[in-house]
Amino acid sequence: MSDKKQTVSGKRFGEFFSNIGGLTNFSMMFFKNFLIPPYDFKEIKKHMDELGVKTLPIVSITGIIIGFVLALQSLPVMVRFGAEAFLPATVAISVCRELGPVITALIFAGRVSSGIGAELGSMRVTEQIDAMEVSAINPFRYLVVTRIIACTLILPLLTVFVDFLALLGAYVALMLSQNLTFEYYMGSVFSSLTFVDVMPGLLKTFVFGFIVGVVGSYKGYTADKGTEGVGKASTTSVVLSSLLILLFDMVLVKVTVWLWPV
């Protein structure tokens, strides 16, 4: 039984590193095609609308809940130490530095990466991509490059929106519990936030957006085995992109601390 478990674990590790190697080659193909104009801006705009704007409802609700819950959870601790006056600043820094970018990226990955994987996977197994190649159309530039660019550009915009809603949700929680005025809350928030708190968190969302686009496109573009392959591409896209977002976040946090020490 233990040998069987070891075999399964070894197979999963092998698949993971195989995916990493495939993603590396796929990313190099993207940059090779990305650096060669012209660019299909109309297609990029269409994907930004389909992949990003339609994600607004779920990230909006999530942003409000993040701020509301964070403020309510932090309030008893701050009151215990007599530091409730610092609560708006604490929430603002936590949201802008880490919670806003990472949680938005994970939700974005869950909705967008699976959608890209399923869409491109369906096109692969129904031989639509092969038909484009026969027609002298570069399917990689048309299907993959445009989607990755759209994901990379739209996620930072979604993150800014989620950060704002999270701060608004935190204000609602503090208003209900402490009868805090909006002017005092916003003054405390803006006086506490600095360049180091806002920009690093925003810049790393470009990396997260790129990861979501690359993983979804790679799993869908290389799908096989018919409808089973489409389902597998959709599922593994979410898992792999979420895992890579967390791993890259760990690295980028260290880079941020090194470049902009507090």
GUTORDO-32582 format. One record per residue (C-alpha): chain; x, y, z. Coordinates in pm, whole numbers, plus 50000, padded with zeros to 5 digits. Layout:
chaine = A | c1 = X | c2 = Y | c3 = Z
...
***
This chain:
chaine = A | c1 = 50000 | c2 = 50000 | c3 = 50000
chaine = A | c1 = 50283 | c2 = 50239 | c3 = 50092
chaine = A | c1 = 50460 | c2 = 50159 | c3 = 49764
chaine = A | c1 = 50143 | c2 = 50248 | c3 = 49575
chaine = A | c1 = 50117 | c2 = 50582 | c3 = 49760
chaine = A | c1 = 50482 | c2 = 50657 | c3 = 49687
chaine = A | c1 = 50423 | c2 = 50578 | c3 = 49319
chaine = A | c1 = 50123 | c2 = 50813 | c3 = 49304
chaine = A | c1 = 50315 | c2 = 51088 | c3 = 49486
chaine = A | c1 = 50613 | c2 = 51045 | c3 = 49254
chaine = A | c1 = 50384 | c2 = 51063 | c3 = 48951
chaine = A | c1 = 50227 | c2 = 51385 | c3 = 49078
chaine = A | c1 = 50565 | c2 = 51543 | c3 = 49143
chaine = A | c1 = 50674 | c2 = 51437 | c3 = 48795
chaine = A | c1 = 50362 | c2 = 51595 | c3 = 48643
chaine = A | c1 = 50422 | c2 = 51917 | c3 = 48839
chaine = A | c1 = 50779 | c2 = 51958 | c3 = 48716
chaine = A | c1 = 50672 | c2 = 51856 | c3 = 48367
chaine = A | c1 = 50414 | c2 = 52136 | c3 = 48378
chaine = A | c1 = 50678 | c2 = 52383 | c3 = 48496
chaine = A | c1 = 50904 | c2 = 52289 | c3 = 48204
chaine = A | c1 = 50618 | c2 = 52313 | c3 = 47958
chaine = A | c1 = 50510 | c2 = 52650 | c3 = 48099
chaine = A | c1 = 50866 | c2 = 52781 | c3 = 48067
chaine = A | c1 = 50883 | c2 = 52686 | c3 = 47698
chaine = A | c1 = 50531 | c2 = 52820 | c3 = 47644
chaine = A | c1 = 50627 | c2 = 53153 | c3 = 47807
chaine = A | c1 = 50933 | c2 = 53180 | c3 = 47584
chaine = A | c1 = 50709 | c2 = 53121 | c3 = 47282
chaine = A | c1 = 50482 | c2 = 53399 | c3 = 47405
chaine = A | c1 = 50765 | c2 = 53653 | c3 = 47435
chaine = A | c1 = 50897 | c2 = 53550 | c3 = 47095
chaine = A | c1 = 50557 | c2 = 53623 | c3 = 46937
chaine = A | c1 = 50483 | c2 = 53923 | c3 = 47160
chaine = A | c1 = 50791 | c2 = 54113 | c3 = 47047
chaine = A | c1 = 50689 | c2 = 54090 | c3 = 46680
chaine = A | c1 = 50423 | c2 = 54346 | c3 = 46571
chaine = A | c1 = 50150 | c2 = 54400 | c3 = 46464
chaine = A | c1 = 49922 | c2 = 54356 | c3 = 46766
chaine = A | c1 = 49554 | c2 = 54273 | c3 = 46748
chaine = A | c1 = 49426 | c2 = 54546 | c3 = 46982
chaine = A | c1 = 49064 | c2 = 54474 | c3 = 46894
chaine = A | c1 = 49100 | c2 = 54114 | c3 = 47008
chaine = A | c1 = 49288 | c2 = 54220 | c3 = 47323
chaine = A | c1 = 49010 | c2 = 54466 | c3 = 47411
chaine = A | c1 = 48749 | c2 = 54194 | c3 = 47356
chaine = A | c1 = 48929 | c2 = 53956 | c3 = 47591
chaine = A | c1 = 48976 | c2 = 54228 | c3 = 47854
chaine = A | c1 = 48600 | c2 = 54274 | c3 = 47851
chaine = A | c1 = 48519 | c2 = 53901 | c3 = 47856
chaine = A | c1 = 48784 | c2 = 53797 | c3 = 48108
chaine = A | c1 = 48806 | c2 = 54105 | c3 = 48327
chaine = A | c1 = 48494 | c2 = 54317 | c3 = 48325
chaine = A | c1 = 48267 | c2 = 54015 | c3 = 48370
chaine = A | c1 = 48469 | c2 = 53923 | c3 = 48680
chaine = A | c1 = 48370 | c2 = 54252 | c3 = 48849
chaine = A | c1 = 48060 | c2 = 54123 | c3 = 49034
chaine = A | c1 = 48238 | c2 = 53844 | c3 = 49221
chaine = A | c1 = 48552 | c2 = 54048 | c3 = 49303
chaine = A | c1 = 48334 | c2 = 54340 | c3 = 49415
chaine = A | c1 = 48150 | c2 = 54127 | c3 = 49669
chaine = A | c1 = 48478 | c2 = 53971 | c3 = 49780
chaine = A | c1 = 48646 | c2 = 54310 | c3 = 49825
chaine = A | c1 = 48369 | c2 = 54443 | c3 = 50051
chaine = A | c1 = 48371 | c2 = 54124 | c3 = 50259
chaine = A | c1 = 48752 | c2 = 54130 | c3 = 50295
chaine = A | c1 = 48751 | c2 = 54481 | c3 = 50442
chaine = A | c1 = 48442 | c2 = 54423 | c3 = 50657
chaine = A | c1 = 48570 | c2 = 54100 | c3 = 50812
chaine = A | c1 = 48927 | c2 = 54228 | c3 = 50856
chaine = A | c1 = 48805 | c2 = 54534 | c3 = 51045
chaine = A | c1 = 48572 | c2 = 54334 | c3 = 51271
chaine = A | c1 = 48837 | c2 = 54070 | c3 = 51344
chaine = A | c1 = 49107 | c2 = 54328 | c3 = 51421
chaine = A | c1 = 48891 | c2 = 54554 | c3 = 51637
chaine = A | c1 = 48889 | c2 = 54343 | c3 = 51960
chaine = A | c1 = 49268 | c2 = 54302 | c3 = 51948
chaine = A | c1 = 49322 | c2 = 54675 | c3 = 51893
chaine = A | c1 = 49082 | c2 = 54765 | c3 = 52173
chaine = A | c1 = 49261 | c2 = 54527 | c3 = 52409
chaine = A | c1 = 49586 | c2 = 54721 | c3 = 52360
chaine = A | c1 = 49420 | c2 = 55062 | c3 = 52342
chaine = A | c1 = 49523 | c2 = 55106 | c3 = 51978
chaine = A | c1 = 49185 | c2 = 55128 | c3 = 51807
chaine = A | c1 = 49286 | c2 = 55465 | c3 = 51657
chaine = A | c1 = 49536 | c2 = 55275 | c3 = 51439
chaine = A | c1 = 49274 | c2 = 55035 | c3 = 51301
chaine = A | c1 = 49202 | c2 = 55225 | c3 = 50974
chaine = A | c1 = 49574 | c2 = 55240 | c3 = 50897
chaine = A | c1 = 49619 | c2 = 54871 | c3 = 50980
chaine = A | c1 = 49336 | c2 = 54766 | c3 = 50750
chaine = A | c1 = 49456 | c2 = 54994 | c3 = 50468
chaine = A | c1 = 49814 | c2 = 54865 | c3 = 50479
chaine = A | c1 = 49705 | c2 = 54500 | c3 = 50505
chaine = A | c1 = 49468 | c2 = 54531 | c3 = 50210
chaine = A | c1 = 49697 | c2 = 54726 | c3 = 49978
chaine = A | c1 = 50015 | c2 = 54534 | c3 = 50054
chaine = A | c1 = 49892 | c2 = 54175 | c3 = 50048
chaine = A | c1 = 49527 | c2 = 54079 | c3 = 50087
chaine = A | c1 = 49386 | c2 = 54280 | c3 = 49796
chaine = A | c1 = 49636 | c2 = 54170 | c3 = 49529
chaine = A | c1 = 49658 | c2 = 53803 | c3 = 49630
chaine = A | c1 = 49290 | c2 = 53731 | c3 = 49692
chaine = A | c1 = 49189 | c2 = 53916 | c3 = 49375
chaine = A | c1 = 49445 | c2 = 53714 | c3 = 49178
chaine = A | c1 = 49318 | c2 = 53385 | c3 = 49323
chaine = A | c1 = 48956 | c2 = 53467 | c3 = 49238
chaine = A | c1 = 49064 | c2 = 53584 | c3 = 48894
chaine = A | c1 = 49251 | c2 = 53257 | c3 = 48845
chaine = A | c1 = 48948 | c2 = 53053 | c3 = 48950
chaine = A | c1 = 48721 | c2 = 53219 | c3 = 48698
chaine = A | c1 = 48950 | c2 = 53316 | c3 = 48410
chaine = A | c1 = 49217 | c2 = 53046 | c3 = 48398
chaine = A | c1 = 48960 | c2 = 52767 | c3 = 48392
chaine = A | c1 = 48762 | c2 = 52950 | c3 = 48123
chaine = A | c1 = 49067 | c2 = 52995 | c3 = 47900
chaine = A | c1 = 49169 | c2 = 52632 | c3 = 47953
chaine = A | c1 = 48823 | c2 = 52504 | c3 = 47864
chaine = A | c1 = 48783 | c2 = 52734 | c3 = 47561
chaine = A | c1 = 49121 | c2 = 52661 | c3 = 47405
chaine = A | c1 = 49096 | c2 = 52295 | c3 = 47502
chaine = A | c1 = 48767 | c2 = 52267 | c3 = 47315
chaine = A | c1 = 48922 | c2 = 52431 | c3 = 47011
chaine = A | c1 = 49217 | c2 = 52191 | c3 = 47027
chaine = A | c1 = 49017 | c2 = 51869 | c3 = 47055
chaine = A | c1 = 48771 | c2 = 51977 | c3 = 46782
chaine = A | c1 = 49071 | c2 = 52053 | c3 = 46557
chaine = A | c1 = 48983 | c2 = 52422 | c3 = 46514
chaine = A | c1 = 49342 | c2 = 52518 | c3 = 46599
chaine = A | c1 = 49473 | c2 = 52270 | c3 = 46342
chaine = A | c1 = 49239 | c2 = 52423 | c3 = 46084
chaine = A | c1 = 49379 | c2 = 52770 | c3 = 46157
chaine = A | c1 = 49732 | c2 = 52641 | c3 = 46104
chaine = A | c1 = 49632 | c2 = 52489 | c3 = 45770
chaine = A | c1 = 49476 | c2 = 52823 | c3 = 45671
chaine = A | c1 = 49814 | c2 = 52997 | c3 = 45719
chaine = A | c1 = 49691 | c2 = 53175 | c3 = 46035
chaine = A | c1 = 49918 | c2 = 53181 | c3 = 46338
chaine = A | c1 = 49683 | c2 = 53045 | c3 = 46608
chaine = A | c1 = 49933 | c2 = 53114 | c3 = 46885
chaine = A | c1 = 49938 | c2 = 53489 | c3 = 46816
chaine = A | c1 = 49563 | c2 = 53510 | c3 = 46766
chaine = A | c1 = 49446 | c2 = 53283 | c3 = 47050
chaine = A | c1 = 49722 | c2 = 53285 | c3 = 47311
chaine = A | c1 = 49912 | c2 = 53614 | c3 = 47293
chaine = A | c1 = 49596 | c2 = 53825 | c3 = 47299
chaine = A | c1 = 49456 | c2 = 53642 | c3 = 47603
chaine = A | c1 = 49779 | c2 = 53664 | c3 = 47802
chaine = A | c1 = 49813 | c2 = 54037 | c3 = 47732
chaine = A | c1 = 49450 | c2 = 54093 | c3 = 47832
chaine = A | c1 = 49496 | c2 = 53904 | c3 = 48162
chaine = A | c1 = 49819 | c2 = 54091 | c3 = 48240
chaine = A | c1 = 49658 | c2 = 54431 | c3 = 48184
chaine = A | c1 = 49317 | c2 = 54378 | c3 = 48344
chaine = A | c1 = 49419 | c2 = 54225 | c3 = 48679
chaine = A | c1 = 49593 | c2 = 54541 | c3 = 48815
chaine = A | c1 = 49278 | c2 = 54741 | c3 = 48734
chaine = A | c1 = 49062 | c2 = 54487 | c3 = 48916
chaine = A | c1 = 49300 | c2 = 54498 | c3 = 49213
chaine = A | c1 = 49270 | c2 = 54876 | c3 = 49247
chaine = A | c1 = 48891 | c2 = 54840 | c3 = 49241
chaine = A | c1 = 48896 | c2 = 54562 | c3 = 49503
chaine = A | c1 = 49129 | c2 = 54762 | c3 = 49730
chaine = A | c1 = 48889 | c2 = 55056 | c3 = 49720
chaine = A | c1 = 48588 | c2 = 54837 | c3 = 49799
chaine = A | c1 = 48776 | c2 = 54662 | c3 = 50081
chaine = A | c1 = 48852 | c2 = 54998 | c3 = 50241
chaine = A | c1 = 48486 | c2 = 55092 | c3 = 50200
chaine = A | c1 = 48377 | c2 = 54764 | c3 = 50361
chaine = A | c1 = 48612 | c2 = 54827 | c3 = 50652
chaine = A | c1 = 48461 | c2 = 55172 | c3 = 50698
chaine = A | c1 = 48110 | c2 = 55025 | c3 = 50714
chaine = A | c1 = 48223 | c2 = 54780 | c3 = 50984
chaine = A | c1 = 48388 | c2 = 55054 | c3 = 51191
chaine = A | c1 = 48094 | c2 = 55289 | c3 = 51145
chaine = A | c1 = 47853 | c2 = 55026 | c3 = 51277
chaine = A | c1 = 48075 | c2 = 54925 | c3 = 51569
chaine = A | c1 = 48243 | c2 = 55254 | c3 = 51666
chaine = A | c1 = 48030 | c2 = 55520 | c3 = 51495
chaine = A | c1 = 48342 | c2 = 55640 | c3 = 51310
chaine = A | c1 = 48307 | c2 = 55939 | c3 = 51076
chaine = A | c1 = 48395 | c2 = 55901 | c3 = 50709
chaine = A | c1 = 48625 | c2 = 56207 | c3 = 50714
chaine = A | c1 = 48832 | c2 = 56074 | c3 = 51005
chaine = A | c1 = 48851 | c2 = 55727 | c3 = 50852
chaine = A | c1 = 48966 | c2 = 55843 | c3 = 50509
chaine = A | c1 = 49212 | c2 = 56091 | c3 = 50661
chaine = A | c1 = 49368 | c2 = 55812 | c3 = 50868
chaine = A | c1 = 49383 | c2 = 55580 | c3 = 50567
chaine = A | c1 = 49549 | c2 = 55825 | c3 = 50328
chaine = A | c1 = 49793 | c2 = 55955 | c3 = 50589
chaine = A | c1 = 49912 | c2 = 55599 | c3 = 50661
chaine = A | c1 = 49956 | c2 = 55475 | c3 = 50303
chaine = A | c1 = 50289 | c2 = 55537 | c3 = 50130
chaine = A | c1 = 50443 | c2 = 55447 | c3 = 49796
chaine = A | c1 = 50595 | c2 = 55132 | c3 = 49949
chaine = A | c1 = 50250 | c2 = 55018 | c3 = 50065
chaine = A | c1 = 50067 | c2 = 55068 | c3 = 49736
chaine = A | c1 = 50299 | c2 = 55026 | c3 = 49437
chaine = A | c1 = 50470 | c2 = 54691 | c3 = 49514
chaine = A | c1 = 50133 | c2 = 54525 | c3 = 49572
chaine = A | c1 = 50000 | c2 = 54672 | c3 = 49250
chaine = A | c1 = 50306 | c2 = 54588 | c3 = 49040
chaine = A | c1 = 50306 | c2 = 54221 | c3 = 49134
chaine = A | c1 = 49951 | c2 = 54187 | c3 = 49001
chaine = A | c1 = 50100 | c2 = 54221 | c3 = 48652
chaine = A | c1 = 50297 | c2 = 53903 | c3 = 48729
chaine = A | c1 = 49987 | c2 = 53731 | c3 = 48868
chaine = A | c1 = 49784 | c2 = 53826 | c3 = 48560
chaine = A | c1 = 50057 | c2 = 53690 | c3 = 48336
chaine = A | c1 = 50058 | c2 = 53363 | c3 = 48533
chaine = A | c1 = 49682 | c2 = 53324 | c3 = 48500
chaine = A | c1 = 49693 | c2 = 53387 | c3 = 48125
chaine = A | c1 = 49991 | c2 = 53162 | c3 = 48058
chaine = A | c1 = 49869 | c2 = 52868 | c3 = 48265
chaine = A | c1 = 49516 | c2 = 52873 | c3 = 48123
chaine = A | c1 = 49642 | c2 = 52911 | c3 = 47767
chaine = A | c1 = 49909 | c2 = 52640 | c3 = 47807
chaine = A | c1 = 49672 | c2 = 52380 | c3 = 47953
chaine = A | c1 = 49407 | c2 = 52451 | c3 = 47692
chaine = A | c1 = 49642 | c2 = 52480 | c3 = 47394
chaine = A | c1 = 49808 | c2 = 52146 | c3 = 47474
chaine = A | c1 = 49489 | c2 = 51958 | c3 = 47573
chaine = A | c1 = 49420 | c2 = 51613 | c3 = 47430
chaine = A | c1 = 49201 | c2 = 51303 | c3 = 47486
chaine = A | c1 = 48875 | c2 = 51462 | c3 = 47377
chaine = A | c1 = 48624 | c2 = 51598 | c3 = 47629
chaine = A | c1 = 48817 | c2 = 51438 | c3 = 47915
chaine = A | c1 = 49119 | c2 = 51648 | c3 = 47822
chaine = A | c1 = 48908 | c2 = 51965 | c3 = 47818
chaine = A | c1 = 48781 | c2 = 51899 | c3 = 48170
chaine = A | c1 = 49131 | c2 = 51819 | c3 = 48291
chaine = A | c1 = 49270 | c2 = 52136 | c3 = 48129
chaine = A | c1 = 49005 | c2 = 52348 | c3 = 48300
chaine = A | c1 = 49060 | c2 = 52192 | c3 = 48644
chaine = A | c1 = 49439 | c2 = 52183 | c3 = 48641
chaine = A | c1 = 49453 | c2 = 52542 | c3 = 48514
chaine = A | c1 = 49294 | c2 = 52667 | c3 = 48835
chaine = A | c1 = 49505 | c2 = 52451 | c3 = 49064
chaine = A | c1 = 49836 | c2 = 52526 | c3 = 48894
chaine = A | c1 = 49777 | c2 = 52899 | c3 = 48851
chaine = A | c1 = 49667 | c2 = 52938 | c3 = 49216
chaine = A | c1 = 49974 | c2 = 52748 | c3 = 49337
chaine = A | c1 = 50210 | c2 = 52955 | c3 = 49120
chaine = A | c1 = 50048 | c2 = 53279 | c3 = 49237
chaine = A | c1 = 50118 | c2 = 53188 | c3 = 49600
chaine = A | c1 = 50475 | c2 = 53075 | c3 = 49523
chaine = A | c1 = 50555 | c2 = 53388 | c3 = 49323
chaine = A | c1 = 50395 | c2 = 53604 | c3 = 49590
chaine = A | c1 = 50635 | c2 = 53459 | c3 = 49847
chaine = A | c1 = 50929 | c2 = 53548 | c3 = 49622
chaine = A | c1 = 50798 | c2 = 53892 | c3 = 49529
chaine = A | c1 = 50738 | c2 = 53985 | c3 = 49893
chaine = A | c1 = 51104 | c2 = 53913 | c3 = 49963
chaine = A | c1 = 51210 | c2 = 54117 | c3 = 49659
chaine = A | c1 = 50987 | c2 = 54405 | c3 = 49773
chaine = A | c1 = 51140 | c2 = 54407 | c3 = 50120
chaine = A | c1 = 51488 | c2 = 54404 | c3 = 49965
chaine = A | c1 = 51417 | c2 = 54687 | c3 = 49720
chaine = A | c1 = 51205 | c2 = 54904 | c3 = 49952
chaine = A | c1 = 51307 | c2 = 54832 | c3 = 50312
chaine = A | c1 = 51074 | c2 = 54974 | c3 = 50575
***
